[in-house]
Amino acid sequence: MITRRDFLQVTAATAALLGSGVNIARAASSQAISQDDLLKFDSVGQVTLLNFTDIHAQLVPLYFREPSVNLGVGEVHGLPPHLTGEAFLKHFGLMAGTPDAYAFSSVDYSQLANEYGRIGGLAHMATLIKAIRAQREPNTLLIDCGDTWQGSYTSLATQGEDMVDAMNALGVDVMVPHWEFTYGAERVQELISKLNFPFLAGNVLDNEWQEKVFDSTAHFERGGVKIAVIGQAFPYTPVANPRYMIPDWSFGIRDEMVQESVDKARAEGAEVVVLASHNGFDVDRKLASRVTGIDVILTGHTHDAIPGVVKVKDTLLIATGSHGKFVGRLDLEVENGKVKDFSYKLMPVFTDAITPDPEIQAVVNEIRAPHQSAISEVLGKSDSLLYRRGNFNGTFDDLICNAIMEERETQIALSPGFRWGASLIPGQDITMDDVYTQTSITYPNTYRSDMTGETIKLILEDVADNLFNPDPYYQQGGDMVRVGGMGYRIDIHKTIGSRISEMTLLSTGETIDPSKKYVVGGWASVNEGTEGPPVYDLVADHIRKKKVVNVQPNTSIKVVGA
């Protein structure tokens, strides 16, 4: 638990991160976890902000491994969230082998997963949320920072309506979007009409009139304090996702519009201004240095789970992870229209330690019941740790690439740098439900085409610049495109066009020729009319044939400058 008084001195506009001492000694044995321990908190002030983000339609408990690689460039090099593994534990003073080490890092993940079990689950989140509300009512505000309607079999089958029902039942107070837009403009508007709470996206404009499509701000009063929540959608949605699904809307960071919204909220009497954002952590870190008057940024999109508060000038940045693994609690003491003190805790949702809320569990059961026979099908078994999370290939990404190469008979496979999808530990059954956590999108077709070596390099260079451009405002989301059948070298500190070299075709060991054509397969193309089998069917068929899957970490990508 961290208060304002705990802050170290900061310099310039970059963040100062709060950490305690250093202790990465191995715990002697697994530690018991209790629901009461998770909820333990010294309340401060009149306002409690509860927050989650990037749940990606995960309604039931799962495993989710945090990244072992999360590289930062430029001014953010070596700053959280760009710390992983033992460096992360050391920075935050977390002891290896403990529940917190399991929740927040990738160290000894498979072993600790067996010790501490699954994490998340909407009914388990609800138990924590309702307990805090009972203690702090009417002081609480529950904010969802987006990527909620997409990421599961049931969300795809219902076109997002399952999550609208679930969030209404949970009692969310306000949300912001990103992957929500991949259901298309008409469906988004239909689902918004079913929400019991505001859908905010002040940075989305109508192309014809340049007017705001959605509300930018919602006003609340909690504990006698007037609060304005400003909503920010993912600014590069038409780049990262298909533009043809939302052809009449334009996006952008538009920090000048954020400043206008902040100023207007203050003029209308807001004592606390909160930005509920899906910009991504580094973008919000920069935005906080440029926009004045924001007290709190609840940041989403990059899935960072940070057990502390980052401060930029007078703004507190909060990052609450993904997949329902965490619920963030931020208490604020407000006096004369200013935040005088705060206390924060990021609570891991340890499934086995929490009694699921019966009301929300009934909602989850009702949503999943019609699809139970499909999602419960066991396709095979994992003989290794399967995960997707990090700047480069994860083992589940490699499984997808292998499936594309074998089922579509290609030399090379490309898989998008998505961050969502459940992990599977060694010995775990692989179900259809698991495959859909990795692949459930509305543009799933698996293409097969000829590409020159030059085209492949251009693709890698473009994505690398989206990830490693030193200016966060040019980072357009996601991680490196995952590759199968080829290796390459990347220097993350070089400029676009010069980061990628030594591209090699693994089947022959030959250098990939810029002028030669190669048979490439991939999925999630943002181009309209892409043809091919849905990736979830292709991957499921591949696992059925294999029966037992063993994928070891990819060593064909050489990273320079990490």
VEXVODREN-165850 format. One line per 4 residues: number of its first residue (from 1); for each residue x, y, z of C-alpha. Coordinates in nm, 2 decimals, padded with zeros to 4 digits. Layout:
// residues N
NUM	X,Y,Z ~ ...
***
This chain:
// residues 562
1	00.00,00.00,00.00 ~ 00.15,00.33,-00.11 ~ 00.07,00.68,-00.01 ~ 00.17,01.02,-00.15
5	00.42,01.05,00.13 ~ 00.61,00.75,00.00 ~ 00.71,00.92,-00.32 ~ 01.08,00.96,-00.40
9	01.18,01.29,-00.56 ~ 01.13,01.30,-00.93 ~ 01.30,01.49,-01.20 ~ 01.18,01.63,-01.53
13	00.86,01.50,-01.68 ~ 00.94,01.13,-01.67 ~ 00.79,00.91,-01.41 ~ 00.92,00.83,-01.06
17	00.82,00.48,-00.95 ~ 00.75,00.39,-00.60 ~ 00.93,00.08,-00.47 ~ 01.02,-00.05,-00.14
21	01.34,-00.22,-00.04 ~ 01.51,-00.51,-00.23 ~ 01.46,-00.87,-00.15 ~ 01.46,-01.14,-00.41
25	01.55,-01.43,-00.18 ~ 01.35,-01.74,-00.26 ~ 01.05,-01.81,-00.03 ~ 01.10,-02.12,00.18
29	00.76,-02.25,00.08 ~ 00.44,-02.15,-00.08 ~ 00.25,-01.90,00.12 ~ -00.12,-01.92,00.21
33	-00.34,-01.66,00.06 ~ -00.67,-01.54,00.20 ~ -00.95,-01.32,00.08 ~ -00.91,-01.10,00.38
37	-00.54,-01.05,00.30 ~ -00.62,-00.94,-00.05 ~ -00.88,-00.69,00.08 ~ -00.66,-00.56,00.36
41	-00.63,-00.18,00.31 ~ -00.59,00.13,00.51 ~ -00.86,00.36,00.37 ~ -00.78,00.72,00.29
45	-01.01,01.01,00.21 ~ -01.35,01.03,00.06 ~ -01.31,00.87,-00.29 ~ -01.23,00.51,-00.39
49	-01.16,00.44,-00.76 ~ -01.18,00.08,-00.86 ~ -01.04,-00.01,-01.19 ~ -00.97,-00.30,-01.43
53	-00.86,-00.31,-01.79 ~ -00.80,-00.54,-02.09 ~ -01.02,-00.82,-01.95 ~ -01.05,-00.95,-02.31
57	-01.39,-01.12,-02.24 ~ -01.24,-01.36,-01.99 ~ -01.53,-01.47,-01.76 ~ -01.37,-01.77,-01.59
61	-01.04,-01.83,-01.40 ~ -00.73,-01.89,-01.61 ~ -00.35,-01.89,-01.61 ~ -00.18,-01.58,-01.75
65	00.20,-01.54,-01.75 ~ 00.34,-01.19,-01.74 ~ 00.62,-01.11,-02.00 ~ 00.98,-01.20,-01.97
69	01.07,-00.94,-02.23 ~ 00.93,-00.59,-02.23 ~ 01.18,-00.35,-02.38 ~ 01.17,00.02,-02.35
73	01.36,00.27,-02.58 ~ 01.46,00.63,-02.54 ~ 01.37,00.81,-02.22 ~ 01.17,00.51,-02.08
77	01.46,00.25,-02.12 ~ 01.49,00.07,-01.79 ~ 01.18,00.23,-01.64 ~ 00.87,00.03,-01.54
81	00.68,-00.12,-01.71 ~ 01.00,-00.21,-01.91 ~ 01.14,-00.43,-01.63 ~ 01.07,-00.80,-01.62
85	01.18,-01.11,-01.43 ~ 01.43,-01.07,-01.15 ~ 01.48,-00.71,-01.23 ~ 01.11,-00.65,-01.18
89	01.11,-00.83,-00.85 ~ 01.42,-00.64,-00.73 ~ 01.28,-00.30,-00.83 ~ 00.95,-00.36,-00.64
93	01.10,-00.55,-00.35 ~ 00.91,-00.87,-00.42 ~ 01.04,-01.20,-00.29 ~ 01.07,-01.48,-00.54
97	00.84,-01.77,-00.49 ~ 00.57,-01.57,-00.32 ~ 00.22,-01.51,-00.45 ~ 00.31,-01.16,-00.56
101	00.60,-01.29,-00.76 ~ 00.37,-01.54,-00.93 ~ 00.11,-01.27,-01.01 ~ 00.34,-01.00,-01.13
105	00.64,-01.18,-01.30 ~ 00.73,-01.47,-01.52 ~ 00.99,-01.61,-01.28 ~ 00.94,-01.98,-01.21
109	00.60,-01.94,-01.36 ~ 00.50,-02.31,-01.42 ~ 00.61,-02.41,-01.07 ~ 00.43,-02.13,-00.91
113	00.12,-02.19,-01.12 ~ 00.10,-02.54,-00.97 ~ 00.14,-02.39,-00.62 ~ -00.10,-02.10,-00.64
117	-00.35,-02.20,-00.91 ~ -00.56,-02.01,-01.15 ~ -00.62,-01.64,-01.13 ~ -00.91,-01.41,-01.23
121	-01.27,-01.50,-01.30 ~ -01.55,-01.24,-01.31 ~ -01.73,-01.38,-01.01 ~ -01.41,-01.37,-00.81
125	-01.34,-01.01,-00.92 ~ -01.70,-00.93,-00.81 ~ -01.64,-01.06,-00.46 ~ -01.35,-00.81,-00.41
129	-01.54,-00.53,-00.57 ~ -01.86,-00.58,-00.37 ~ -01.66,-00.61,-00.05 ~ -01.49,-00.28,-00.11
133	-01.82,-00.12,-00.21 ~ -01.98,-00.24,00.11 ~ -01.70,-00.08,00.31 ~ -01.68,00.24,00.11
137	-02.03,00.30,-00.03 ~ -02.13,00.55,-00.16 ~ -01.76,00.65,-00.22 ~ -01.67,00.40,-00.50
141	-01.65,00.44,-00.87 ~ -01.58,00.13,-01.09 ~ -01.40,00.21,-01.42 ~ -01.34,-00.03,-01.71
145	-01.06,00.09,-01.94 ~ -01.15,-00.12,-02.24 ~ -01.08,-00.43,-02.44 ~ -01.37,-00.59,-02.27
149	-01.60,-00.72,-02.54 ~ -01.34,-00.93,-02.74 ~ -01.13,-01.23,-02.66 ~ -01.34,-01.54,-02.60
153	-01.57,-01.80,-02.78 ~ -01.88,-01.65,-02.62 ~ -01.79,-01.29,-02.70 ~ -01.74,-01.38,-03.07
157	-02.06,-01.59,-03.07 ~ -02.27,-01.31,-02.93 ~ -02.08,-01.03,-03.10 ~ -01.99,-00.88,-02.76
161	-02.33,-00.89,-02.60 ~ -02.22,-01.14,-02.34 ~ -01.98,-00.89,-02.19 ~ -02.23,-00.61,-02.20
165	-02.46,-00.83,-01.99 ~ -02.18,-00.92,-01.76 ~ -02.06,-00.56,-01.71 ~ -02.41,-00.44,-01.64
169	-02.45,-00.71,-01.38 ~ -02.11,-00.62,-01.22 ~ -02.22,-00.26,-01.19 ~ -01.95,-00.08,-01.40
173	-01.99,00.29,-01.38 ~ -01.81,00.39,-01.70 ~ -01.60,00.24,-01.98 ~ -01.37,00.32,-02.28
177	-01.31,00.12,-02.59 ~ -01.06,-00.04,-02.83 ~ -01.12,-00.39,-02.96 ~ -01.49,-00.32,-02.91
181	-01.47,-00.14,-03.25 ~ -01.38,-00.46,-03.43 ~ -01.75,-00.56,-03.43 ~ -01.82,-00.27,-03.67
185	-01.97,00.07,-03.62 ~ -02.33,-00.04,-03.64 ~ -02.29,-00.32,-03.38 ~ -02.09,-00.09,-03.15
189	-02.39,00.15,-03.14 ~ -02.63,-00.14,-03.08 ~ -02.43,-00.26,-02.78 ~ -02.39,00.09,-02.64
193	-02.77,00.12,-02.63 ~ -02.77,-00.18,-02.40 ~ -02.52,-00.04,-02.15 ~ -02.63,00.08,-01.81
197	-02.34,00.32,-01.80 ~ -02.15,00.57,-02.02 ~ -01.93,00.47,-02.31 ~ -01.66,00.74,-02.34
201	-01.43,00.81,-02.63 ~ -01.37,01.18,-02.67 ~ -01.09,01.13,-02.93 ~ -01.32,00.97,-03.19
205	-01.45,01.21,-03.46 ~ -01.69,01.18,-03.75 ~ -01.49,01.21,-04.07 ~ -01.75,01.44,-04.25
209	-01.82,01.69,-03.98 ~ -01.52,01.64,-03.75 ~ -01.76,01.62,-03.45 ~ -01.73,01.39,-03.16
213	-01.90,01.06,-03.21 ~ -01.92,00.97,-02.85 ~ -01.93,01.16,-02.52 ~ -01.59,01.25,-02.38
217	-01.68,01.31,-02.02 ~ -01.90,01.17,-01.75 ~ -01.96,01.34,-01.41 ~ -02.01,01.17,-01.08
221	-02.02,01.26,-00.71 ~ -01.87,01.03,-00.46 ~ -01.82,01.10,-00.09 ~ -01.93,01.46,-00.15
225	-01.65,01.50,-00.41 ~ -01.73,01.60,-00.77 ~ -01.54,01.37,-01.02 ~ -01.51,01.40,-01.39
229	-01.40,01.09,-01.59 ~ -01.27,01.16,-01.94 ~ -01.26,00.87,-02.18 ~ -00.99,00.80,-02.44
233	-01.02,00.52,-02.70 ~ -00.71,00.35,-02.85 ~ -00.59,00.63,-03.08 ~ -00.46,00.40,-03.36
237	-00.76,00.17,-03.39 ~ -00.79,00.21,-03.77 ~ -00.42,00.12,-03.81 ~ -00.40,-00.18,-03.58
241	-00.75,-00.31,-03.67 ~ -00.95,-00.30,-04.00 ~ -01.04,00.05,-04.10 ~ -01.33,-00.08,-04.32
245	-01.52,-00.18,-04.00 ~ -01.53,00.18,-03.89 ~ -01.50,00.38,-04.22 ~ -01.66,00.70,-04.10
249	-01.47,00.76,-03.78 ~ -01.12,00.90,-03.72 ~ -00.90,00.85,-03.42 ~ -00.59,01.00,-03.26
253	-00.42,01.09,-02.94 ~ -00.54,01.45,-02.97 ~ -00.39,01.57,-02.64 ~ -00.51,01.92,-02.72
257	-00.87,01.79,-02.71 ~ -00.79,01.61,-02.38 ~ -00.67,01.94,-02.24 ~ -01.00,02.11,-02.36
261	-01.20,01.84,-02.18 ~ -01.00,01.87,-01.86 ~ -01.04,02.25,-01.86 ~ -01.41,02.22,-01.93
265	-01.45,01.97,-01.65 ~ -01.27,02.19,-01.40 ~ -01.48,02.49,-01.51 ~ -01.79,02.29,-01.44
269	-01.68,02.22,-01.09 ~ -01.49,01.90,-01.10 ~ -01.26,01.86,-00.80 ~ -01.10,01.54,-00.93
273	-01.03,01.47,-01.30 ~ -00.97,01.11,-01.40 ~ -00.85,01.01,-01.75 ~ -00.98,00.66,-01.83
277	-00.74,00.58,-02.11 ~ -00.67,00.30,-02.36 ~ -00.36,00.49,-02.50 ~ -00.10,00.25,-02.36
281	00.14,00.32,-02.07 ~ 00.42,00.51,-02.25 ~ 00.17,00.72,-02.45 ~ 00.00,00.82,-02.12
285	00.33,00.89,-01.95 ~ 00.40,01.14,-02.23 ~ 00.05,01.28,-02.23 ~ 00.07,01.34,-01.86
289	00.37,01.56,-01.92 ~ 00.18,01.77,-02.17 ~ -00.17,01.80,-02.04 ~ -00.23,01.98,-01.71
293	-00.50,01.93,-01.46 ~ -00.54,01.55,-01.47 ~ -00.52,01.40,-01.12 ~ -00.53,01.03,-01.22
297	-00.47,00.84,-01.54 ~ -00.61,00.48,-01.54 ~ -00.41,00.34,-01.83 ~ -00.49,00.04,-02.04
301	-00.39,-00.13,-02.37 ~ -00.04,-00.24,-02.30 ~ -00.15,-00.49,-02.02 ~ 00.11,-00.37,-01.77
305	00.06,-00.48,-01.41 ~ 00.25,-00.24,-01.19 ~ 00.22,-00.28,-00.81 ~ 00.28,00.09,-00.75
309	00.20,00.43,-00.87 ~ 00.39,00.62,-01.14 ~ 00.39,01.00,-01.10 ~ 00.44,01.24,-01.38
313	00.43,01.60,-01.25 ~ 00.10,01.61,-01.05 ~ -00.06,01.31,-01.23 ~ -00.08,00.96,-01.09
317	-00.06,00.68,-01.34 ~ -00.22,00.35,-01.25 ~ -00.17,00.03,-01.46 ~ -00.39,-00.27,-01.36
321	-00.28,-00.56,-01.59 ~ -00.52,-00.77,-01.80 ~ -00.74,-01.07,-01.83 ~ -00.92,-01.01,-01.49
325	-00.60,-01.09,-01.30 ~ -00.61,-00.77,-01.09 ~ -00.84,-00.51,-00.94 ~ -00.69,-00.18,-00.87
329	-00.80,00.03,-00.57 ~ -00.70,00.39,-00.54 ~ -00.83,00.60,-00.24 ~ -00.81,00.97,-00.27
333	-00.83,01.24,00.00 ~ -00.96,01.56,-00.16 ~ -00.95,01.90,00.01 ~ -01.04,02.23,-00.15
337	-01.06,02.08,-00.49 ~ -00.71,01.92,-00.47 ~ -00.59,01.56,-00.41 ~ -00.41,01.59,-00.08
341	-00.33,01.23,-00.01 ~ -00.38,00.88,-00.17 ~ -00.34,00.52,-00.10 ~ -00.31,00.24,-00.37
345	-00.32,-00.13,-00.39 ~ -00.32,-00.36,-00.70 ~ -00.50,-00.68,-00.58 ~ -00.42,-01.00,-00.76
349	-00.74,-01.20,-00.81 ~ -00.62,-01.54,-00.67 ~ -00.91,-01.77,-00.76 ~ -00.85,-02.03,-00.50
353	-00.85,-01.78,-00.22 ~ -01.17,-01.60,-00.31 ~ -01.53,-01.72,-00.27 ~ -01.70,-01.64,-00.61
357	-01.99,-01.40,-00.59 ~ -02.31,-01.61,-00.65 ~ -02.50,-01.35,-00.85 ~ -02.22,-01.29,-01.10
361	-02.13,-01.66,-01.11 ~ -02.49,-01.73,-01.22 ~ -02.46,-01.47,-01.49 ~ -02.13,-01.63,-01.61
365	-02.29,-01.97,-01.61 ~ -02.59,-01.85,-01.81 ~ -02.37,-01.69,-02.07 ~ -02.15,-02.00,-02.12
369	-02.42,-02.27,-02.09 ~ -02.54,-02.26,-02.45 ~ -02.18,-02.30,-02.58 ~ -02.06,-02.55,-02.32
373	-02.03,-02.85,-02.55 ~ -01.82,-02.66,-02.80 ~ -01.59,-02.48,-02.56 ~ -01.53,-02.78,-02.34
377	-01.40,-03.00,-02.62 ~ -01.05,-03.13,-02.54 ~ -00.83,-03.09,-02.85 ~ -00.51,-03.23,-02.70
381	-00.26,-03.18,-02.42 ~ 00.02,-02.93,-02.36 ~ 00.35,-03.09,-02.27 ~ 00.52,-02.74,-02.23
385	00.43,-02.39,-02.11 ~ 00.22,-02.22,-02.37 ~ 00.19,-01.84,-02.34 ~ 00.16,-01.53,-02.55
389	00.30,-01.21,-02.38 ~ 00.61,-01.02,-02.46 ~ 00.78,-00.82,-02.74 ~ 00.86,-01.13,-02.95
393	00.73,-01.48,-03.01 ~ 00.56,-01.66,-02.72 ~ 00.52,-02.04,-02.74 ~ 00.15,-02.02,-02.82
397	00.24,-01.78,-03.10 ~ 00.48,-02.05,-03.22 ~ 00.21,-02.31,-03.20 ~ -00.01,-02.09,-03.42
401	00.27,-02.03,-03.67 ~ 00.35,-02.41,-03.68 ~ -00.02,-02.48,-03.75 ~ -00.03,-02.22,-04.03
405	00.28,-02.36,-04.20 ~ 00.17,-02.72,-04.18 ~ -00.20,-02.68,-04.25 ~ -00.15,-02.42,-04.53
409	00.18,-02.56,-04.66 ~ 00.38,-02.24,-04.64 ~ 00.75,-02.17,-04.59 ~ 00.69,-01.88,-04.35
413	00.41,-01.79,-04.11 ~ 00.33,-01.45,-03.97 ~ 00.11,-01.40,-03.66 ~ 00.01,-01.06,-03.52
417	00.17,-00.93,-03.20 ~ -00.14,-00.96,-02.99 ~ -00.10,-00.96,-02.61 ~ -00.42,-01.14,-02.52
421	-00.48,-01.51,-02.46 ~ -00.47,-01.75,-02.17 ~ -00.15,-01.94,-02.08 ~ -00.14,-02.31,-02.04
425	00.09,-02.49,-01.80 ~ 00.26,-02.83,-01.87 ~ 00.02,-03.12,-01.84 ~ -00.29,-02.91,-01.90
429	-00.56,-03.01,-02.15 ~ -00.60,-02.78,-02.44 ~ -00.97,-02.70,-02.50 ~ -01.15,-02.52,-02.77
433	-01.21,-02.25,-02.51 ~ -00.83,-02.20,-02.48 ~ -00.78,-02.17,-02.86 ~ -01.05,-01.90,-02.88
437	-00.88,-01.70,-02.60 ~ -00.59,-01.67,-02.85 ~ -00.78,-01.63,-03.18 ~ -01.13,-01.50,-03.14
441	-01.15,-01.20,-03.38 ~ -01.40,-01.09,-03.64 ~ -01.14,-01.10,-03.92 ~ -00.99,-01.45,-03.86
445	-00.92,-01.57,-04.22 ~ -00.58,-01.75,-04.27 ~ -00.43,-01.62,-04.60 ~ -00.17,-01.79,-04.81
449	00.02,-01.57,-05.06 ~ 00.36,-01.51,-05.22 ~ 00.57,-01.24,-05.07 ~ 00.92,-01.12,-05.17
453	01.19,-01.11,-04.91 ~ 01.18,-00.73,-04.95 ~ 00.81,-00.73,-04.86 ~ 00.87,-00.95,-04.55
457	01.14,-00.71,-04.43 ~ 00.92,-00.41,-04.49 ~ 00.65,-00.57,-04.27 ~ 00.90,-00.64,-03.99
461	01.05,-00.29,-04.01 ~ 00.71,-00.13,-04.00 ~ 00.59,-00.32,-03.69 ~ 00.93,-00.27,-03.52
465	00.89,00.11,-03.56 ~ 00.55,00.09,-03.41 ~ 00.70,-00.08,-03.11 ~ 01.05,00.07,-03.07
469	01.01,00.43,-03.20 ~ 01.16,00.64,-02.92 ~ 00.86,00.88,-02.93 ~ 00.57,00.71,-02.76
473	00.32,00.90,-02.97 ~ 00.44,00.70,-03.28 ~ 00.40,00.37,-03.11 ~ 00.09,00.23,-03.26
477	00.02,-00.06,-03.02 ~ 00.09,-00.43,-03.01 ~ 00.42,-00.62,-03.01 ~ 00.64,-00.76,-03.29
481	00.47,-00.97,-03.55 ~ 00.54,-01.33,-03.46 ~ 00.73,-01.53,-03.72 ~ 00.74,-01.90,-03.80
485	00.99,-02.07,-04.04 ~ 01.23,-01.78,-04.04 ~ 01.48,-01.60,-03.81 ~ 01.61,-01.25,-03.80
489	01.83,-01.00,-03.61 ~ 01.68,-00.68,-03.47 ~ 01.86,-00.38,-03.33 ~ 01.59,-00.20,-03.13
493	01.79,00.13,-03.11 ~ 01.82,00.18,-03.48 ~ 01.58,00.37,-03.70 ~ 01.31,00.24,-03.93
497	01.44,00.06,-04.23 ~ 01.76,-00.04,-04.05 ~ 01.65,-00.25,-03.75 ~ 01.60,-00.58,-03.92
501	01.88,-00.79,-04.07 ~ 02.01,-01.14,-04.12 ~ 01.67,-01.28,-04.22 ~ 01.71,-01.66,-04.26
505	01.48,-01.93,-04.39 ~ 01.50,-02.20,-04.12 ~ 01.41,-02.49,-04.34 ~ 01.72,-02.45,-04.56
509	01.94,-02.21,-04.36 ~ 01.96,-01.98,-04.66 ~ 01.96,-01.60,-04.63 ~ 01.62,-01.47,-04.74
513	01.67,-01.30,-05.08 ~ 01.49,-00.96,-05.12 ~ 01.40,-01.03,-05.48 ~ 01.29,-01.39,-05.43
517	00.93,-01.49,-05.36 ~ 00.83,-01.71,-05.06 ~ 00.50,-01.88,-04.97 ~ 00.37,-01.70,-04.66
521	00.07,-01.77,-04.44 ~ -00.08,-01.55,-04.18 ~ -00.40,-01.43,-04.02 ~ -00.57,-01.11,-03.89
525	-00.52,-00.92,-04.21 ~ -00.67,-00.57,-04.19 ~ -00.75,-00.59,-04.56 ~ -01.11,-00.64,-04.66
529	-01.19,-00.96,-04.85 ~ -00.91,-01.17,-04.72 ~ -00.98,-01.54,-04.79 ~ -00.89,-01.86,-04.61
533	-01.01,-02.08,-04.32 ~ -01.07,-01.92,-03.98 ~ -00.76,-01.94,-03.77 ~ -00.94,-02.09,-03.47
537	-01.05,-02.38,-03.69 ~ -00.71,-02.43,-03.84 ~ -00.53,-02.43,-03.50 ~ -00.79,-02.66,-03.34
541	-00.75,-02.91,-03.63 ~ -00.37,-02.89,-03.59 ~ -00.39,-02.97,-03.22 ~ -00.63,-03.25,-03.27
545	-00.38,-03.41,-03.51 ~ -00.08,-03.36,-03.28 ~ -00.27,-03.47,-02.96 ~ 00.03,-03.37,-02.75
549	00.19,-03.03,-02.80 ~ 00.54,-02.94,-02.69 ~ 00.67,-02.60,-02.80 ~ 01.00,-02.47,-02.66
553	01.09,-02.10,-02.66 ~ 01.19,-01.96,-02.99 ~ 01.56,-01.89,-03.03 ~ 01.56,-01.78,-03.40
557	01.52,-01.41,-03.32 ~ 01.84,-01.23,-03.21 ~ 01.77,-00.90,-03.02 ~ 02.04,-00.64,-03.01
561	02.03,-00.34,-02.77 ~ 01.80,-00.50,-02.51
***
